Amino acid sequence: MAKEAVFTMKLEPELRDAFMAAAKHEDRPASQIVREFMRDFVNQDREYVAWLQRKVDAARADIAAGRVYSDEEVRAHMDKLIADLENKSREAAE
């Protein structure tokens, strides 16, 4: 693909330096990585992005409405689910 355009952008020097170091560590030109980022962004599945945004919006609405669980509640619930599945698996094996 012929390079016909130049893209200039402003960013924090720290971000630029970190990006350049990461690109060097990968032994790849920074411009190649930026082009890949751009292609990925342009080609991303818009339907998936819209679905994901709806999920994020719903989660934020739940938080705003107080429909949240503590870490302890989630862990206890998952522990119970796992124990139930392990019991069913043992029963099925017997």
PDB file of N, CA, C and O in Angstrom:
ATOM      1  N   MET A   1       0.846  -1.172   0.000  1.00  0.00           N
ATOM      2  CA  MET A   1       0.000   0.000   0.000  1.00  0.00           C
ATOM      3  C   MET A   1       0.888   1.231   0.000  1.00  0.00           C
ATOM      4  O   MET A   1       1.759   1.375   0.858  1.00  0.00           O
ATOM      5  N   ALA A   2       0.671   2.107  -0.951  1.00  0.00           N
ATOM      6  CA  ALA A   2       1.469   3.323  -1.061  1.00  0.00           C
ATOM      7  C   ALA A   2       1.141   4.270   0.079  1.00  0.00           C
ATOM      8  O   ALA A   2      -0.016   4.435   0.463  1.00  0.00           O
ATOM      9  N   LYS A   3       2.178   4.883   0.606  1.00  0.00           N
ATOM     10  CA  LYS A   3       1.989   5.855   1.680  1.00  0.00           C
ATOM     11  C   LYS A   3       1.773   7.217   1.039  1.00  0.00           C
ATOM     12  O   LYS A   3       2.695   7.810   0.480  1.00  0.00           O
ATOM     13  N   GLU A   4       0.535   7.704   1.127  1.00  0.00           N
ATOM     14  CA  GLU A   4       0.182   8.943   0.446  1.00  0.00           C
ATOM     15  C   GLU A   4      -0.210  10.058   1.391  1.00  0.00           C
ATOM     16  O   GLU A   4      -0.412  11.190   0.950  1.00  0.00           O
ATOM     17  N   ALA A   5      -0.322   9.772   2.674  1.00  0.00           N
ATOM     18  CA  ALA A   5      -0.767  10.789   3.610  1.00  0.00           C
ATOM     19  C   ALA A   5       0.090  10.743   4.866  1.00  0.00           C
ATOM     20  O   ALA A   5       0.634   9.702   5.236  1.00  0.00           O
ATOM     21  N   VAL A   6       0.193  11.889   5.503  1.00  0.00           N
ATOM     22  CA  VAL A   6       0.905  11.993   6.767  1.00  0.00           C
ATOM     23  C   VAL A   6      -0.120  12.333   7.836  1.00  0.00           C
ATOM     24  O   VAL A   6      -0.974  13.198   7.641  1.00  0.00           O
ATOM     25  N   PHE A   7      -0.026  11.647   8.965  1.00  0.00           N
ATOM     26  CA  PHE A   7      -0.950  11.868  10.079  1.00  0.00           C
ATOM     27  C   PHE A   7      -0.127  12.406  11.245  1.00  0.00           C
ATOM     28  O   PHE A   7       0.813  11.755  11.703  1.00  0.00           O
ATOM     29  N   THR A   8      -0.479  13.576  11.714  1.00  0.00           N
ATOM     30  CA  THR A   8       0.227  14.193  12.832  1.00  0.00           C
ATOM     31  C   THR A   8      -0.727  14.298  14.007  1.00  0.00           C
ATOM     32  O   THR A   8      -1.896  14.648  13.842  1.00  0.00           O
ATOM     33  N   MET A   9      -0.224  13.995  15.188  1.00  0.00           N
ATOM     34  CA  MET A   9      -1.078  14.106  16.365  1.00  0.00           C
ATOM     35  C   MET A   9      -0.272  14.601  17.553  1.00  0.00           C
ATOM     36  O   MET A   9       0.948  14.441  17.607  1.00  0.00           O
ATOM     37  N   LYS A  10      -0.969  15.198  18.495  1.00  0.00           N
ATOM     38  CA  LYS A  10      -0.337  15.660  19.722  1.00  0.00           C
ATOM     39  C   LYS A  10      -0.641  14.669  20.823  1.00  0.00           C
ATOM     40  O   LYS A  10      -1.771  14.195  20.940  1.00  0.00           O
ATOM     41  N   LEU A  11       0.350  14.354  21.625  1.00  0.00           N
ATOM     42  CA  LEU A  11       0.161  13.485  22.763  1.00  0.00           C
ATOM     43  C   LEU A  11       1.214  13.790  23.810  1.00  0.00           C
ATOM     44  O   LEU A  11       2.202  14.474  23.543  1.00  0.00           O
ATOM     45  N   GLU A  12       0.986  13.273  24.998  1.00  0.00           N
ATOM     46  CA  GLU A  12       1.909  13.510  26.090  1.00  0.00           C
ATOM     47  C   GLU A  12       3.256  12.873  25.774  1.00  0.00           C
ATOM     48  O   GLU A  12       3.312  11.761  25.249  1.00  0.00           O
ATOM     49  N   PRO A  13       4.345  13.575  26.094  1.00  0.00           N
ATOM     50  CA  PRO A  13       5.679  13.018  25.818  1.00  0.00           C
ATOM     51  C   PRO A  13       5.894  11.665  26.493  1.00  0.00           C
ATOM     52  O   PRO A  13       6.550  10.786  25.933  1.00  0.00           O
ATOM     53  N   GLU A  14       5.339  11.497  27.701  1.00  0.00           N
ATOM     54  CA  GLU A  14       5.517  10.236  28.418  1.00  0.00           C
ATOM     55  C   GLU A  14       4.853   9.078  27.665  1.00  0.00           C
ATOM     56  O   GLU A  14       5.402   7.979  27.579  1.00  0.00           O
ATOM     57  N   LEU A  15       3.652   9.349  27.120  1.00  0.00           N
ATOM     58  CA  LEU A  15       2.950   8.317  26.358  1.00  0.00           C
ATOM     59  C   LEU A  15       3.725   7.975  25.097  1.00  0.00           C
ATOM     60  O   LEU A  15       3.895   6.802  24.764  1.00  0.00           O
ATOM     61  N   ARG A  16       4.194   9.000  24.396  1.00  0.00           N
ATOM     62  CA  ARG A  16       4.982   8.767  23.184  1.00  0.00           C
ATOM     63  C   ARG A  16       6.216   7.931  23.498  1.00  0.00           C
ATOM     64  O   ARG A  16       6.511   6.961  22.800  1.00  0.00           O
ATOM     65  N   ASP A  17       6.944   8.317  24.562  1.00  0.00           N
ATOM     66  CA  ASP A  17       8.172   7.595  24.911  1.00  0.00           C
ATOM     67  C   ASP A  17       7.878   6.141  25.276  1.00  0.00           C
ATOM     68  O   ASP A  17       8.610   5.235  24.876  1.00  0.00           O
ATOM     69  N   ALA A  18       6.807   5.925  26.034  1.00  0.00           N
ATOM     70  CA  ALA A  18       6.447   4.564  26.421  1.00  0.00           C
ATOM     71  C   ALA A  18       6.041   3.742  25.197  1.00  0.00           C
ATOM     72  O   ALA A  18       6.404   2.572  25.079  1.00  0.00           O
ATOM     73  N   PHE A  19       5.281   4.367  24.283  1.00  0.00           N
ATOM     74  CA  PHE A  19       4.863   3.668  23.070  1.00  0.00           C
ATOM     75  C   PHE A  19       6.070   3.319  22.202  1.00  0.00           C
ATOM     76  O   PHE A  19       6.175   2.198  21.703  1.00  0.00           O
ATOM     77  N   MET A  20       6.960   4.257  22.027  1.00  0.00           N
ATOM     78  CA  MET A  20       8.142   4.010  21.205  1.00  0.00           C
ATOM     79  C   MET A  20       9.002   2.897  21.816  1.00  0.00           C
ATOM     80  O   MET A  20       9.540   2.058  21.093  1.00  0.00           O
ATOM     81  N   ALA A  21       9.129   2.894  23.134  1.00  0.00           N
ATOM     82  CA  ALA A  21       9.915   1.841  23.800  1.00  0.00           C
ATOM     83  C   ALA A  21       9.238   0.480  23.617  1.00  0.00           C
ATOM     84  O   ALA A  21       9.909  -0.522  23.372  1.00  0.00           O
ATOM     85  N   ALA A  22       7.909   0.449  23.735  1.00  0.00           N
ATOM     86  CA  ALA A  22       7.185  -0.818  23.556  1.00  0.00           C
ATOM     87  C   ALA A  22       7.331  -1.316  22.122  1.00  0.00           C
ATOM     88  O   ALA A  22       7.521  -2.511  21.896  1.00  0.00           O
ATOM     89  N   ALA A  23       7.244  -0.414  21.159  1.00  0.00           N
ATOM     90  CA  ALA A  23       7.409  -0.802  19.753  1.00  0.00           C
ATOM     91  C   ALA A  23       8.815  -1.339  19.512  1.00  0.00           C
ATOM     92  O   ALA A  23       8.997  -2.346  18.828  1.00  0.00           O
ATOM     93  N   LYS A  24       9.798  -0.662  20.076  1.00  0.00           N
ATOM     94  CA  LYS A  24      11.186  -1.122  19.924  1.00  0.00           C
ATOM     95  C   LYS A  24      11.366  -2.498  20.557  1.00  0.00           C
ATOM     96  O   LYS A  24      12.042  -3.363  20.000  1.00  0.00           O
ATOM     97  N   HIS A  25      10.762  -2.693  21.716  1.00  0.00           N
ATOM     98  CA  HIS A  25      10.836  -3.990  22.403  1.00  0.00           C
ATOM     99  C   HIS A  25      10.251  -5.105  21.525  1.00  0.00           C
ATOM    100  O   HIS A  25      10.740  -6.234  21.541  1.00  0.00           O
ATOM    101  N   GLU A  26       9.203  -4.779  20.762  1.00  0.00           N
ATOM    102  CA  GLU A  26       8.576  -5.742  19.853  1.00  0.00           C
ATOM    103  C   GLU A  26       9.315  -5.824  18.516  1.00  0.00           C
ATOM    104  O   GLU A  26       8.969  -6.627  17.650  1.00  0.00           O
ATOM    105  N   ASP A  27      10.333  -4.983  18.365  1.00  0.00           N
ATOM    106  CA  ASP A  27      11.122  -4.927  17.122  1.00  0.00           C
ATOM    107  C   ASP A  27      10.229  -4.629  15.920  1.00  0.00           C
ATOM    108  O   ASP A  27      10.343  -5.246  14.861  1.00  0.00           O
ATOM    109  N   ARG A  28       9.327  -3.650  16.128  1.00  0.00           N
ATOM    110  CA  ARG A  28       8.399  -3.256  15.063  1.00  0.00           C
ATOM    111  C   ARG A  28       8.388  -1.736  14.958  1.00  0.00           C
ATOM    112  O   ARG A  28       8.515  -1.040  15.965  1.00  0.00           O
ATOM    113  N   PRO A  29       8.237  -1.223  13.748  1.00  0.00           N
ATOM    114  CA  PRO A  29       8.133   0.228  13.595  1.00  0.00           C
ATOM    115  C   PRO A  29       6.840   0.747  14.239  1.00  0.00           C
ATOM    116  O   PRO A  29       5.777   0.144  14.093  1.00  0.00           O
ATOM    117  N   ALA A  30       6.949   1.854  14.941  1.00  0.00           N
ATOM    118  CA  ALA A  30       5.783   2.451  15.585  1.00  0.00           C
ATOM    119  C   ALA A  30       4.689   2.753  14.568  1.00  0.00           C
ATOM    120  O   ALA A  30       3.506   2.579  14.858  1.00  0.00           O
ATOM    121  N   SER A  31       5.074   3.201  13.391  1.00  0.00           N
ATOM    122  CA  SER A  31       4.082   3.545  12.370  1.00  0.00           C
ATOM    123  C   SER A  31       3.268   2.321  11.950  1.00  0.00           C
ATOM    124  O   SER A  31       2.073   2.434  11.678  1.00  0.00           O
ATOM    125  N   GLN A  32       3.905   1.165  11.897  1.00  0.00           N
ATOM    126  CA  GLN A  32       3.194  -0.066  11.546  1.00  0.00           C
ATOM    127  C   GLN A  32       2.144  -0.399  12.606  1.00  0.00           C
ATOM    128  O   GLN A  32       1.026  -0.796  12.276  1.00  0.00           O
ATOM    129  N   ILE A  33       2.503  -0.238  13.863  1.00  0.00           N
ATOM    130  CA  ILE A  33       1.577  -0.532  14.952  1.00  0.00           C
ATOM    131  C   ILE A  33       0.401   0.443  14.926  1.00  0.00           C
ATOM    132  O   ILE A  33      -0.746   0.037  15.115  1.00  0.00           O
ATOM    133  N   VAL A  34       0.678   1.712  14.694  1.00  0.00           N
ATOM    134  CA  VAL A  34      -0.394   2.716  14.632  1.00  0.00           C
ATOM    135  C   VAL A  34      -1.330   2.407  13.470  1.00  0.00           C
ATOM    136  O   VAL A  34      -2.547   2.523  13.613  1.00  0.00           O
ATOM    137  N   ARG A  35      -0.779   2.013  12.317  1.00  0.00           N
ATOM    138  CA  ARG A  35      -1.635   1.641  11.185  1.00  0.00           C
ATOM    139  C   ARG A  35      -2.531   0.465  11.545  1.00  0.00           C
ATOM    140  O   ARG A  35      -3.707   0.447  11.184  1.00  0.00           O
ATOM    141  N   GLU A  36      -1.979  -0.524  12.260  1.00  0.00           N
ATOM    142  CA  GLU A  36      -2.793  -1.671  12.688  1.00  0.00           C
ATOM    143  C   GLU A  36      -3.902  -1.227  13.631  1.00  0.00           C
ATOM    144  O   GLU A  36      -5.040  -1.680  13.510  1.00  0.00           O
ATOM    145  N   PHE A  37      -3.571  -0.328  14.584  1.00  0.00           N
ATOM    146  CA  PHE A  37      -4.598   0.202  15.484  1.00  0.00           C
ATOM    147  C   PHE A  37      -5.706   0.873  14.679  1.00  0.00           C
ATOM    148  O   PHE A  37      -6.889   0.665  14.949  1.00  0.00           O
ATOM    149  N   MET A  38      -5.325   1.669  13.701  1.00  0.00           N
ATOM    150  CA  MET A  38      -6.303   2.386  12.882  1.00  0.00           C
ATOM    151  C   MET A  38      -7.173   1.413  12.091  1.00  0.00           C
ATOM    152  O   MET A  38      -8.394   1.560  12.052  1.00  0.00           O
ATOM    153  N   ARG A  39      -6.545   0.420  11.462  1.00  0.00           N
ATOM    154  CA  ARG A  39      -7.321  -0.574  10.707  1.00  0.00           C
ATOM    155  C   ARG A  39      -8.288  -1.323  11.613  1.00  0.00           C
ATOM    156  O   ARG A  39      -9.450  -1.528  11.263  1.00  0.00           O
ATOM    157  N   ASP A  40      -7.797  -1.730  12.784  1.00  0.00           N
ATOM    158  CA  ASP A  40      -8.670  -2.435  13.726  1.00  0.00           C
ATOM    159  C   ASP A  40      -9.849  -1.565  14.132  1.00  0.00           C
ATOM    160  O   ASP A  40     -10.981  -2.043  14.211  1.00  0.00           O
ATOM    161  N   PHE A  41      -9.589  -0.303  14.388  1.00  0.00           N
ATOM    162  CA  PHE A  41     -10.663   0.606  14.801  1.00  0.00           C
ATOM    163  C   PHE A  41     -11.681   0.778  13.683  1.00  0.00           C
ATOM    164  O   PHE A  41     -12.887   0.729  13.927  1.00  0.00           O
ATOM    165  N   VAL A  42     -11.209   0.977  12.474  1.00  0.00           N
ATOM    166  CA  VAL A  42     -12.094   1.181  11.324  1.00  0.00           C
ATOM    167  C   VAL A  42     -12.898  -0.079  11.036  1.00  0.00           C
ATOM    168  O   VAL A  42     -14.067   0.003  10.658  1.00  0.00           O
ATOM    169  N   ASN A  43     -12.284  -1.237  11.209  1.00  0.00           N
ATOM    170  CA  ASN A  43     -12.929  -2.498  10.857  1.00  0.00           C
ATOM    171  C   ASN A  43     -13.650  -3.178  12.010  1.00  0.00           C
ATOM    172  O   ASN A  43     -14.216  -4.257  11.835  1.00  0.00           O
ATOM    173  N   GLN A  44     -13.637  -2.568  13.175  1.00  0.00           N
ATOM    174  CA  GLN A  44     -14.277  -3.241  14.309  1.00  0.00           C
ATOM    175  C   GLN A  44     -15.756  -3.462  14.042  1.00  0.00           C
ATOM    176  O   GLN A  44     -16.401  -2.720  13.300  1.00  0.00           O
ATOM    177  N   ASP A  45     -16.252  -4.474  14.655  1.00  0.00           N
ATOM    178  CA  ASP A  45     -17.639  -4.870  14.469  1.00  0.00           C
ATOM    179  C   ASP A  45     -18.545  -3.874  15.183  1.00  0.00           C
ATOM    180  O   ASP A  45     -18.661  -3.904  16.408  1.00  0.00           O
ATOM    181  N   ARG A  46     -19.177  -3.003  14.430  1.00  0.00           N
ATOM    182  CA  ARG A  46     -20.023  -1.946  14.999  1.00  0.00           C
ATOM    183  C   ARG A  46     -21.189  -2.534  15.787  1.00  0.00           C
ATOM    184  O   ARG A  46     -21.616  -1.959  16.789  1.00  0.00           O
ATOM    185  N   GLU A  47     -21.700  -3.669  15.343  1.00  0.00           N
ATOM    186  CA  GLU A  47     -22.808  -4.299  16.054  1.00  0.00           C
ATOM    187  C   GLU A  47     -22.355  -4.751  17.441  1.00  0.00           C
ATOM    188  O   GLU A  47     -23.074  -4.579  18.425  1.00  0.00           O
ATOM    189  N   TYR A  48     -21.161  -5.326  17.507  1.00  0.00           N
ATOM    190  CA  TYR A  48     -20.625  -5.750  18.797  1.00  0.00           C
ATOM    191  C   TYR A  48     -20.394  -4.547  19.705  1.00  0.00           C
ATOM    192  O   TYR A  48     -20.715  -4.589  20.893  1.00  0.00           O
ATOM    193  N   VAL A  49     -19.844  -3.491  19.153  1.00  0.00           N
ATOM    194  CA  VAL A  49     -19.584  -2.285  19.944  1.00  0.00           C
ATOM    195  C   VAL A  49     -20.893  -1.722  20.490  1.00  0.00           C
ATOM    196  O   VAL A  49     -20.948  -1.298  21.644  1.00  0.00           O
ATOM    197  N   ALA A  50     -21.932  -1.715  19.683  1.00  0.00           N
ATOM    198  CA  ALA A  50     -23.239  -1.228  20.140  1.00  0.00           C
ATOM    199  C   ALA A  50     -23.790  -2.135  21.241  1.00  0.00           C
ATOM    200  O   ALA A  50     -24.331  -1.647  22.233  1.00  0.00           O
ATOM    201  N   TRP A  51     -23.655  -3.456  21.070  1.00  0.00           N
ATOM    202  CA  TRP A  51     -24.111  -4.402  22.096  1.00  0.00           C
ATOM    203  C   TRP A  51     -23.353  -4.174  23.394  1.00  0.00           C
ATOM    204  O   TRP A  51     -23.949  -4.144  24.471  1.00  0.00           O
ATOM    205  N   LEU A  52     -22.031  -4.014  23.290  1.00  0.00           N
ATOM    206  CA  LEU A  52     -21.206  -3.792  24.470  1.00  0.00           C
ATOM    207  C   LEU A  52     -21.590  -2.489  25.165  1.00  0.00           C
ATOM    208  O   LEU A  52     -21.642  -2.436  26.393  1.00  0.00           O
ATOM    209  N   GLN A  53     -21.860  -1.440  24.392  1.00  0.00           N
ATOM    210  CA  GLN A  53     -22.262  -0.168  24.977  1.00  0.00           C
ATOM    211  C   GLN A  53     -23.583  -0.310  25.730  1.00  0.00           C
ATOM    212  O   GLN A  53     -23.754   0.274  26.800  1.00  0.00           O
ATOM    213  N   ARG A  54     -24.519  -1.084  25.172  1.00  0.00           N
ATOM    214  CA  ARG A  54     -25.791  -1.316  25.868  1.00  0.00           C
ATOM    215  C   ARG A  54     -25.552  -2.037  27.197  1.00  0.00           C
ATOM    216  O   ARG A  54     -26.190  -1.717  28.200  1.00  0.00           O
ATOM    217  N   LYS A  55     -24.635  -3.008  27.206  1.00  0.00           N
ATOM    218  CA  LYS A  55     -24.322  -3.719  28.440  1.00  0.00           C
ATOM    219  C   LYS A  55     -23.708  -2.772  29.475  1.00  0.00           C
ATOM    220  O   LYS A  55     -24.054  -2.830  30.654  1.00  0.00           O
ATOM    221  N   VAL A  56     -22.809  -1.915  29.037  1.00  0.00           N
ATOM    222  CA  VAL A  56     -22.185  -0.946  29.941  1.00  0.00           C
ATOM    223  C   VAL A  56     -23.233   0.019  30.481  1.00  0.00           C
ATOM    224  O   VAL A  56     -23.249   0.316  31.676  1.00  0.00           O
ATOM    225  N   ASP A  57     -24.109   0.509  29.604  1.00  0.00           N
ATOM    226  CA  ASP A  57     -25.168   1.427  30.034  1.00  0.00           C
ATOM    227  C   ASP A  57     -26.092   0.763  31.055  1.00  0.00           C
ATOM    228  O   ASP A  57     -26.481   1.390  32.040  1.00  0.00           O
ATOM    229  N   ALA A  58     -26.443  -0.503  30.823  1.00  0.00           N
ATOM    230  CA  ALA A  58     -27.310  -1.227  31.753  1.00  0.00           C
ATOM    231  C   ALA A  58     -26.614  -1.414  33.102  1.00  0.00           C
ATOM    232  O   ALA A  58     -27.241  -1.273  34.152  1.00  0.00           O
ATOM    233  N   ALA A  59     -25.331  -1.728  33.070  1.00  0.00           N
ATOM    234  CA  ALA A  59     -24.576  -1.900  34.312  1.00  0.00           C
ATOM    235  C   ALA A  59     -24.506  -0.588  35.084  1.00  0.00           C
ATOM    236  O   ALA A  59     -24.657  -0.571  36.306  1.00  0.00           O
ATOM    237  N   ARG A  60     -24.277   0.502  34.374  1.00  0.00           N
ATOM    238  CA  ARG A  60     -24.237   1.810  35.044  1.00  0.00           C
ATOM    239  C   ARG A  60     -25.595   2.166  35.632  1.00  0.00           C
ATOM    240  O   ARG A  60     -25.664   2.757  36.710  1.00  0.00           O
ATOM    241  N   ALA A  61     -26.671   1.817  34.944  1.00  0.00           N
ATOM    242  CA  ALA A  61     -28.018   2.070  35.465  1.00  0.00           C
ATOM    243  C   ALA A  61     -28.254   1.239  36.722  1.00  0.00           C
ATOM    244  O   ALA A  61     -28.843   1.733  37.684  1.00  0.00           O
ATOM    245  N   ASP A  62     -27.801  -0.017  36.729  1.00  0.00           N
ATOM    246  CA  ASP A  62     -27.925  -0.856  37.920  1.00  0.00           C
ATOM    247  C   ASP A  62     -27.174  -0.239  39.099  1.00  0.00           C
ATOM    248  O   ASP A  62     -27.683  -0.203  40.219  1.00  0.00           O
ATOM    249  N   ILE A  63     -25.981   0.236  38.841  1.00  0.00           N
ATOM    250  CA  ILE A  63     -25.190   0.867  39.903  1.00  0.00           C
ATOM    251  C   ILE A  63     -25.901   2.100  40.430  1.00  0.00           C
ATOM    252  O   ILE A  63     -26.010   2.291  41.641  1.00  0.00           O
ATOM    253  N   ALA A  64     -26.384   2.932  39.525  1.00  0.00           N
ATOM    254  CA  ALA A  64     -27.080   4.155  39.933  1.00  0.00           C
ATOM    255  C   ALA A  64     -28.332   3.846  40.745  1.00  0.00           C
ATOM    256  O   ALA A  64     -28.705   4.618  41.628  1.00  0.00           O
ATOM    257  N   ALA A  65     -28.986   2.715  40.450  1.00  0.00           N
ATOM    258  CA  ALA A  65     -30.213   2.328  41.153  1.00  0.00           C
ATOM    259  C   ALA A  65     -29.907   1.526  42.424  1.00  0.00           C
ATOM    260  O   ALA A  65     -30.823   1.108  43.131  1.00  0.00           O
ATOM    261  N   GLY A  66     -28.635   1.318  42.707  1.00  0.00           N
ATOM    262  CA  GLY A  66     -28.270   0.587  43.913  1.00  0.00           C
ATOM    263  C   GLY A  66     -28.349  -0.916  43.782  1.00  0.00           C
ATOM    264  O   GLY A  66     -28.270  -1.630  44.781  1.00  0.00           O
ATOM    265  N   ARG A  67     -28.506  -1.412  42.554  1.00  0.00           N
ATOM    266  CA  ARG A  67     -28.571  -2.865  42.337  1.00  0.00           C
ATOM    267  C   ARG A  67     -27.147  -3.392  42.154  1.00  0.00           C
ATOM    268  O   ARG A  67     -26.714  -3.694  41.042  1.00  0.00           O
ATOM    269  N   VAL A  68     -26.439  -3.492  43.271  1.00  0.00           N
ATOM    270  CA  VAL A  68     -25.046  -3.938  43.237  1.00  0.00           C
ATOM    271  C   VAL A  68     -24.828  -4.992  44.305  1.00  0.00           C
ATOM    272  O   VAL A  68     -25.620  -5.111  45.240  1.00  0.00           O
ATOM    273  N   TYR A  69     -23.757  -5.752  44.169  1.00  0.00           N
ATOM    274  CA  TYR A  69     -23.389  -6.774  45.132  1.00  0.00           C
ATOM    275  C   TYR A  69     -21.972  -6.498  45.607  1.00  0.00           C
ATOM    276  O   TYR A  69     -21.124  -6.033  44.846  1.00  0.00           O
ATOM    277  N   SER A  70     -21.734  -6.789  46.864  1.00  0.00           N
ATOM    278  CA  SER A  70     -20.381  -6.628  47.397  1.00  0.00           C
ATOM    279  C   SER A  70     -19.517  -7.773  46.879  1.00  0.00           C
ATOM    280  O   SER A  70     -20.023  -8.776  46.375  1.00  0.00           O
ATOM    281  N   ASP A  71     -18.231  -7.605  47.011  1.00  0.00           N
ATOM    282  CA  ASP A  71     -17.291  -8.659  46.626  1.00  0.00           C
ATOM    283  C   ASP A  71     -17.583  -9.933  47.412  1.00  0.00           C
ATOM    284  O   ASP A  71     -17.552 -11.034  46.863  1.00  0.00           O
ATOM    285  N   GLU A  72     -17.864  -9.773  48.694  1.00  0.00           N
ATOM    286  CA  GLU A  72     -18.137 -10.940  49.541  1.00  0.00           C
ATOM    287  C   GLU A  72     -19.392 -11.676  49.070  1.00  0.00           C
ATOM    288  O   GLU A  72     -19.414 -12.906  49.045  1.00  0.00           O
ATOM    289  N   GLU A  73     -20.442 -10.928  48.696  1.00  0.00           N
ATOM    290  CA  GLU A  73     -21.673 -11.558  48.215  1.00  0.00           C
ATOM    291  C   GLU A  73     -21.434 -12.332  46.920  1.00  0.00           C
ATOM    292  O   GLU A  73     -21.928 -13.446  46.752  1.00  0.00           O
ATOM    293  N   VAL A  74     -20.677 -11.734  46.016  1.00  0.00           N
ATOM    294  CA  VAL A  74     -20.389 -12.398  44.738  1.00  0.00           C
ATOM    295  C   VAL A  74     -19.569 -13.653  44.975  1.00  0.00           C
ATOM    296  O   VAL A  74     -19.848 -14.701  44.392  1.00  0.00           O
ATOM    297  N   ARG A  75     -18.563 -13.553  45.822  1.00  0.00           N
ATOM    298  CA  ARG A  75     -17.724 -14.726  46.106  1.00  0.00           C
ATOM    299  C   ARG A  75     -18.542 -15.851  46.749  1.00  0.00           C
ATOM    300  O   ARG A  75     -18.391 -17.016  46.383  1.00  0.00           O
ATOM    301  N   ALA A  76     -19.395 -15.504  47.694  1.00  0.00           N
ATOM    302  CA  ALA A  76     -20.228 -16.517  48.349  1.00  0.00           C
ATOM    303  C   ALA A  76     -21.160 -17.179  47.343  1.00  0.00           C
ATOM    304  O   ALA A  76     -21.334 -18.397  47.359  1.00  0.00           O
ATOM    305  N   HIS A  77     -21.755 -16.383  46.475  1.00  0.00           N
ATOM    306  CA  HIS A  77     -22.654 -16.929  45.454  1.00  0.00           C
ATOM    307  C   HIS A  77     -21.903 -17.869  44.521  1.00  0.00           C
ATOM    308  O   HIS A  77     -22.383 -18.962  44.219  1.00  0.00           O
ATOM    309  N   MET A  78     -20.728 -17.450  44.064  1.00  0.00           N
ATOM    310  CA  MET A  78     -19.942 -18.290  43.153  1.00  0.00           C
ATOM    311  C   MET A  78     -19.456 -19.564  43.857  1.00  0.00           C
ATOM    312  O   MET A  78     -19.453 -20.640  43.259  1.00  0.00           O
ATOM    313  N   ASP A  79     -19.050 -19.443  45.111  1.00  0.00           N
ATOM    314  CA  ASP A  79     -18.635 -20.636  45.862  1.00  0.00           C
ATOM    315  C   ASP A  79     -19.769 -21.651  45.934  1.00  0.00           C
ATOM    316  O   ASP A  79     -19.551 -22.853  45.779  1.00  0.00           O
ATOM    317  N   LYS A  80     -20.987 -21.153  46.172  1.00  0.00           N
ATOM    318  CA  LYS A  80     -22.151 -22.046  46.238  1.00  0.00           C
ATOM    319  C   LYS A  80     -22.411 -22.690  44.878  1.00  0.00           C
ATOM    320  O   LYS A  80     -22.667 -23.891  44.801  1.00  0.00           O
ATOM    321  N   LEU A  81     -22.346 -21.899  43.804  1.00  0.00           N
ATOM    322  CA  LEU A  81     -22.556 -22.453  42.462  1.00  0.00           C
ATOM    323  C   LEU A  81     -21.531 -23.539  42.150  1.00  0.00           C
ATOM    324  O   LEU A  81     -21.877 -24.601  41.632  1.00  0.00           O
ATOM    325  N   ILE A  82     -20.290 -23.267  42.464  1.00  0.00           N
ATOM    326  CA  ILE A  82     -19.223 -24.241  42.187  1.00  0.00           C
ATOM    327  C   ILE A  82     -19.436 -25.511  43.007  1.00  0.00           C
ATOM    328  O   ILE A  82     -19.302 -26.620  42.490  1.00  0.00           O
ATOM    329  N   ALA A  83     -19.768 -25.342  44.288  1.00  0.00           N
ATOM    330  CA  ALA A  83     -20.014 -26.519  45.141  1.00  0.00           C
ATOM    331  C   ALA A  83     -21.185 -27.339  44.612  1.00  0.00           C
ATOM    332  O   ALA A  83     -21.120 -28.568  44.587  1.00  0.00           O
ATOM    333  N   ASP A  84     -22.254 -26.667  44.190  1.00  0.00           N
ATOM    334  CA  ASP A  84     -23.408 -27.379  43.629  1.00  0.00           C
ATOM    335  C   ASP A  84     -23.016 -28.160  42.375  1.00  0.00           C
ATOM    336  O   ASP A  84     -23.421 -29.310  42.208  1.00  0.00           O
ATOM    337  N   LEU A  85     -22.235 -27.543  41.503  1.00  0.00           N
ATOM    338  CA  LEU A  85     -21.794 -28.229  40.283  1.00  0.00           C
ATOM    339  C   LEU A  85     -20.896 -29.418  40.610  1.00  0.00           C
ATOM    340  O   LEU A  85     -21.009 -30.475  39.989  1.00  0.00           O
ATOM    341  N   GLU A  86     -20.012 -29.246  41.576  1.00  0.00           N
ATOM    342  CA  GLU A  86     -19.139 -30.356  41.967  1.00  0.00           C
ATOM    343  C   GLU A  86     -19.963 -31.504  42.540  1.00  0.00           C
ATOM    344  O   GLU A  86     -19.683 -32.669  42.256  1.00  0.00           O
ATOM    345  N   ASN A  87     -20.976 -31.187  43.345  1.00  0.00           N
ATOM    346  CA  ASN A  87     -21.843 -32.228  43.900  1.00  0.00           C
ATOM    347  C   ASN A  87     -22.590 -32.968  42.797  1.00  0.00           C
ATOM    348  O   ASN A  87     -22.665 -34.196  42.812  1.00  0.00           O
ATOM    349  N   LYS A  88     -23.144 -32.222  41.835  1.00  0.00           N
ATOM    350  CA  LYS A  88     -23.853 -32.855  40.718  1.00  0.00           C
ATOM    351  C   LYS A  88     -22.920 -33.746  39.917  1.00  0.00           C
ATOM    352  O   LYS A  88     -23.307 -34.831  39.484  1.00  0.00           O
ATOM    353  N   SER A  89     -21.688 -33.285  39.721  1.00  0.00           N
ATOM    354  CA  SER A  89     -20.711 -34.064  38.971  1.00  0.00           C
ATOM    355  C   SER A  89     -20.366 -35.358  39.708  1.00  0.00           C
ATOM    356  O   SER A  89     -20.263 -36.417  39.090  1.00  0.00           O
ATOM    357  N   ARG A  90     -20.190 -35.274  41.022  1.00  0.00           N
ATOM    358  CA  ARG A  90     -19.902 -36.471  41.825  1.00  0.00           C
ATOM    359  C   ARG A  90     -21.077 -37.439  41.793  1.00  0.00           C
ATOM    360  O   ARG A  90     -20.888 -38.648  41.663  1.00  0.00           O
ATOM    361  N   GLU A  91     -22.303 -36.900  41.913  1.00  0.00           N
ATOM    362  CA  GLU A  91     -23.494 -37.748  41.891  1.00  0.00           C
ATOM    363  C   GLU A  91     -23.648 -38.451  40.546  1.00  0.00           C
ATOM    364  O   GLU A  91     -24.039 -39.618  40.492  1.00  0.00           O
ATOM    365  N   ALA A  92     -23.346 -37.754  39.481  1.00  0.00           N
ATOM    366  CA  ALA A  92     -23.474 -38.338  38.147  1.00  0.00           C
ATOM    367  C   ALA A  92     -22.420 -39.433  37.926  1.00  0.00           C
ATOM    368  O   ALA A  92     -22.656 -40.390  37.189  1.00  0.00           O
ATOM    369  N   ALA A  93     -21.257 -39.282  38.573  1.00  0.00           N
ATOM    370  CA  ALA A  93     -20.188 -40.260  38.411  1.00  0.00           C
ATOM    371  C   ALA A  93     -20.460 -41.532  39.221  1.00  0.00           C
ATOM    372  O   ALA A  93     -19.892 -42.583  38.926  1.00  0.00           O
ATOM    373  N   GLU A  94     -21.312 -41.445  40.226  1.00  0.00           N
ATOM    374  CA  GLU A  94     -21.579 -42.610  41.092  1.00  0.00           C
ATOM    375  C   GLU A  94     -22.532 -43.588  40.480  1.00  0.00           C
ATOM    376  O   GLU A  94     -22.846 -44.609  41.092  1.00  0.00           O
TER     377      GLU A  94
END
